[in-house]
């Protein structure tokens, strides 16, 4: 039963949150205003506030919320995409840094193997040649 209620609520909300519904409500409110005694300020204010504004503004506010929500969603998606692009670029740079560090380590290791300090035997051999 909950799913059905949610479905009905969503359908009604999507129907009321349109400018066409606002136009229909405006026409309905104006038609209902034909019974108002326009020379009685109390009835005029009551009709405007309780009928026209409530009916028409309901739909217009809902349309405005939908428009603002869509704009906010678009901005959030744009920001998310930018962050993900930066994240990918950062990972690419990190891989390059790690590769550079690995190359530097290998080169340092090769240099240390080729240019190692002389051992006692190396020194003894050098003295016999003198």
C-alpha positions in Angstrom: 0.0 0.0 0.0 2.9 2.4 0.7 4.3 2.0 -2.8 0.8 2.8 -4.2 0.5 5.9 -2.0 4.0 7.1 -3.0 3.1 6.5 -6.7 -0.1 8.6 -6.4 1.7 11.3 -4.5 4.5 11.5 -7.1 1.9 11.7 -10.0 -0.1 14.4 -8.3 3.1 16.4 -7.4 4.4 16.1 -11.0 1.0 17.2 -12.3 0.5 20.2 -10.0 4.1 21.4 -10.4 3.5 22.6 -13.9 2.8 26.1 -15.3 -0.2 24.6 -17.1 -1.7 23.7 -13.7 -1.0 27.2 -12.5 -2.9 28.6 -15.5 -5.8 26.2 -14.8 -5.9 27.2 -11.2 -5.8 30.9 -12.2 -8.7 30.4 -14.5 -10.6 28.5 -11.8 -9.9 31.2 -9.2 -11.0 33.9 -11.6 -14.2 32.0 -12.4 -14.8 31.5 -8.6 -14.3 35.3 -8.2 -17.5 36.0 -10.2 -19.5 35.4 -7.0 -17.4 37.9 -5.0 -19.0 41.3 -4.2 -16.3 43.5 -5.5 -17.5 46.5 -3.6 -16.9 44.7 -0.3 -13.2 45.0 0.5 -13.3 42.2 3.0 -14.6 39.7 0.3 -12.0 40.9 -2.2 -9.1 40.5 0.2 -10.5 37.1 1.3 -10.9 36.0 -2.4 -7.4 37.1 -3.3 -5.6 35.6 -0.3 -7.6 32.4 0.2 -8.4 31.5 -3.3 -6.3 33.1 -6.0 -3.0 33.3 -4.3 -3.2 29.9 -2.6 -4.3 28.1 -5.8 -2.0 29.9 -8.3 1.1 30.3 -6.1 1.0 26.6 -5.1 1.8 25.5 -8.6 4.2 28.4 -9.4 6.3 27.7 -6.2 6.4 24.0 -7.0 7.6 24.8 -10.6 10.2 27.2 -9.2 11.4 24.5 -6.8 11.7 22.0 -9.6 13.7 24.5 -11.8 16.0 25.4 -8.9 16.5 21.7 -8.0 17.4 20.9 -11.6 19.9 23.8 -11.7 21.4 22.6 -8.4 21.6 19.1 -9.7 23.4 20.3 -12.9 25.8 22.4 -10.8 26.5 19.4 -8.5 27.1 17.1 -11.5 29.5 19.7 -13.0 31.4 20.0 -9.8 31.5 16.2 -9.4 32.9 15.8 -12.9 35.5 18.4 -12.3 36.6 16.7 -9.1 36.8 13.3 -10.8 38.9 14.8 -13.6 41.2 16.3 -11.0 41.3 13.0 -9.2 42.3 11.1 -12.4 44.9 13.7 -13.2 46.3 13.4 -9.6 46.6 9.6 -10.0 48.3 10.0 -13.3 50.8 12.4 -11.8 51.4 10.1 -8.8 52.1 7.2 -11.1 54.6 9.4 -13.0 56.3 10.5 -9.7 56.5 6.8 -8.5 58.0 5.8 -11.9 60.5 8.6 -11.7 61.5 7.6 -8.1 61.9 4.0 -9.2 64.2 5.0 -12.1 66.2 7.2 -9.7 66.5 4.3 -7.3 67.7 1.9 -10.0 70.2 4.4 -11.3 71.5 5.1 -7.8 71.8 1.4 -7.1 73.7 0.9 -10.4 76.0 3.7 -9.6 76.7 2.4 -6.1 77.5 -1.0 -7.6 79.9 0.4 -10.1 81.5 2.9 -7.8 81.7 1.0 -4.6 84.3 1.8 -2.1 87.6 -0.1 -2.5 88.0 -3.2 -0.4 91.1 -4.2 1.6 92.2 -6.4 -1.3 91.8 -3.6 -3.8 94.0 -1.4 -1.6 96.5 -4.1 -1.1 96.7 -4.7 -4.8 97.3 -1.0 -5.5 100.2 -0.9 -3.0 102.0 -3.8 -4.6 101.9 -2.1 -8.0 103.8 0.9 -6.5 
